[in-house]
Amino acid sequence: MRIALFEPEIAGNVGAVLRLGACFGVPVDLIEPLGFEWDDRRVRRTAMDYIDHVSVTRHASFDAFRSTVGGARLILFTTKGSGSAYQFAYHSDDVLLFGKESGGVPPQVAEACDARVRIPIRPEVRSFNLAMSVGLAIGEALRQTGDLPE
């Protein structure tokens, strides 16, 4: 299992996701461009010392990232997803992809994914915060696959 963030814009969100990756033992892929400088102190402040316990790979573009996925399924989490993230059947080698905070992913990236799922929310609100979405998604995926840490 891997977490991938497409062109994330907010350093604090990335820091929180890196902490999730460290706690769950899940690598994190960052697809550039980022909306902040990589050495931004806000990344380290949010990730704290957990940043030293997670594998992070930066990719120059979506195509560069896609070439590293191999045969793993790419699962896009999007408000436009057709099925619930809680009804989806995950595999241990899935890559969970999340779009940028301001607008998700462009159509060509969505089309390159093997599945598009959504986290159900009340209709009068737009979406979760990026880091919250990743936490909900990775927790469910690891639970289903039996890969949660002891």
Backbone hydrogen bonds, N-H to C=O, Kabsch-Sander energy under -0.5 kcal/mol:
donor,donor_aa,acceptor,acceptor_aa,energy
2,R,94,D,-1.6
3,I,27,P,-2.4
4,A,96,L,-3.0
5,L,29,D,-2.8
6,F,4,A,-0.5
6,F,98,F,-3.2
7,E,5,L,-0.7
7,E,31,I,-2.3
11,A,9,E,-0.6
13,N,10,I,-0.5
14,V,10,I,-1.8
15,G,11,A,-2.6
16,A,12,G,-2.2
17,V,13,N,-2.3
18,L,14,V,-2.6
19,R,15,G,-1.9
20,L,16,A,-2.0
21,G,17,V,-2.7
22,A,18,L,-2.3
23,C,19,R,-2.6
24,F,20,L,-2.5
25,G,21,G,-1.3
26,V,21,G,-2.2
28,V,55,S,-2.9
29,D,3,I,-3.2
30,L,57,T,-2.9
31,I,5,L,-3.0
31,I,29,D,-0.5
32,E,30,L,-0.7
32,E,59,H,-3.0
35,G,8,P,-2.7
40,D,37,E,-2.3
43,V,40,D,-1.4
44,R,40,D,-1.0
45,R,41,R,-2.7
46,T,42,R,-1.9
47,A,43,V,-2.7
48,M,44,R,-2.4
50,Y,47,A,-1.5
51,I,48,M,-1.1
52,D,49,D,-1.4
53,H,50,Y,-2.6
54,V,51,I,-0.8
56,V,54,V,-0.6
57,T,28,V,-2.2
59,H,30,L,-2.9
65,F,61,S,-2.1
66,R,62,F,-3.3
67,S,63,D,-1.7
68,T,65,F,-2.2
69,V,65,F,-0.5
69,V,66,R,-1.1
70,G,66,R,-0.5
72,A,69,V,-1.7
75,I,73,R,-0.7
75,I,95,V,-3.1
76,L,74,L,-0.6
76,L,115,A,-2.9
77,F,97,L,-2.6
78,T,76,L,-0.6
78,T,117,V,-2.9
81,G,78,T,-1.8
82,S,116,R,-1.3
83,G,116,R,-0.9
85,A,118,R,-2.8
87,Q,84,S,-1.1
88,F,84,S,-1.0
90,Y,88,F,-0.7
94,D,91,H,-1.8
95,V,73,R,-2.8
96,L,2,R,-3.1
96,L,94,D,-0.5
97,L,75,I,-3.3
97,L,95,V,-0.7
98,F,4,A,-2.3
99,G,77,F,-0.7
100,K,104,G,-1.9
103,G,100,K,-0.8
104,G,100,K,-2.6
109,V,106,P,-1.0
110,A,106,P,-2.0
111,E,107,P,-2.6
112,A,108,Q,-0.9
113,C,110,A,-1.2
114,D,74,L,-1.9
115,A,74,L,-1.4
117,V,76,L,-2.9
118,R,83,G,-2.7
125,V,122,R,-1.5
133,S,129,N,-2.5
134,V,130,L,-2.4
135,G,131,A,-2.3
136,L,132,M,-2.5
137,A,133,S,-2.6
138,I,134,V,-3.0
139,G,135,G,-1.8
140,E,136,L,-1.9
141,A,137,A,-2.7
142,L,138,I,-2.6
143,R,139,G,-2.0
144,Q,140,E,-2.6
145,T,141,A,-1.9
146,G,142,L,-0.7
146,G,143,R,-0.8
147,D,142,L,-2.0
148,L,142,L,-0.8
